[in-house]
Amino acid sequence: MGDSQYSFSLTTFSPSGKLVQIEHALMAVGSGQTSLGIKAANGVVIATEKKLPSVLVDETSVQKIQLMTTNIGVVYSGMGPDSRVLVRKSRKQAQQYYRLYKEPIPVTQLVRENAAVMQEFTQSGGVRPFGVSLLVAGYDDNGPQLYQVDPSGSYFSWKASAMGKNVSNAKTFLEKRYTDDMELEDAVHTAILTLKEGFEGQISGKNIEIGIIGADRKFRILTPAEIDDYLAEVE
Amino acid sequence: MARAAADLPPKGGFSFDLCRRNDMLLKKGVQPPSFRKTGTTIVGLVFQDGVILGADTRATEGPIVADKNCEKIHYMAPNIYCCGAGTAADTEAVTDMVSSQLQLHRYATGRESRIITALTLLKSHLFSHQGYVSAALVLGGVDVTGPHLHTVYPHGSTDTLPFATMGSGSLAAMAIFESKYREGLTRDDGIKLVCEAICSGIFNDLGSGSNVDVCVITKGHKEYLRNHLLPNPRTYISSKGYSFVKGHTEVLSTKITPLKEKVEVVEGDAMEE
């Protein structure tokens, strides 16, 4: 591959016009655990697999879905530590926005700031791109919104999206099942079914994580007990 | 830059050069611009289920009342509120900043904020500014360790008390507290005592006035009673309004200047197609 000569430096374009390091970062995302998000008519749901490396790990200490503000939540696929840095930065940016404008940060603004940070790391010396793609779910004055942010710094608004290992199957499944007038409850069931599609082993409240936000504008991470209830409904 | 990833601490401390300049100007007789002080009577007490905070609502600019109904009880966290006396801008800015920091801390820990955390953030900030941030605060709330009430002075010292008053009306309010406070007050008795103390400040101190704001914080619940008491209503407003007929005002001289026509409007022919 002629590109391989240009793949060691982040800040050098290859002859075909690609930044090979970013492509590699997307591979890191593609080999991460599956996560997905669905935008319903009255809310958004995001979910992810929570496969732990060993049965000895205390699963209550691991939380993949995080809050960025009271009405915006995020899930990632890829390298967990990279997402931690981004979440921490976003939280600070949201607070700074509020201090400056006395208005809770709109979802698009927060996504844009996040994307700007990720882009910075594709055009600086001595750093590497982030090895995560984020799914940002929020509810503000413009209604429920779902955004995906990639390591390159590009962001897209989705009605439903998936990332990680099982992305093509999951996206096909979502395309078939998605309807514009879906309610939040239906969206949660669809999310669970989509995760189930590519799940190895027995799915339960302990090895998936679901976060929802409704018209009350409070992002909430479901407890394992609540997830088990939803799983029972889906059976 | 890579620095963007790490949150570096600020380089160096506060620069006091301008403070030296201000002191020198004062010695030479140049008056500094006056700023809005809150004058104020602010109080807090611990009752059987939690904490009650109270404040008056007058903001002064020297001898003038700048705001007749300002809010002196500031939100810090869902379970923590803070009354502020001193320079209004300073109390607002410092409580906003610490409230923001507490929110970030809550995201990181996943837990309810503690009053002692707010206290330490406030006192560190005020101490590092050596008293130039003129904010005297009464901080109160309820957390996992129970109800807490603290006072913070502009130089950064703090006290932990069962009942506290701050501001220009603090002596008037403290007189009421010292004679009537007991441990284990009920909610209604507590609110009544706080209102009495604030009213004492409102009526006996020039820097305090207008209405009484009260905030009751208990475990898992808070009530912000804005304008709980209005002991100073405006009583002489005429509902019919005022009408001044011609002849009320004496005319001293009259000068009429006719407007000169500067623009001539000429009706022309319609444009050729």
Interface residues (C-beta under 8 A of the other chain):
Chain A: Q66 L67 M68 V85 R88 K89 R91 K92 Q95 Y98 R99 V117 E120 F121 S124 G126 V127
Chain B: M1 A2 A4 A5 D7 D96 M97 S100 Q103 L104 Y107 A108
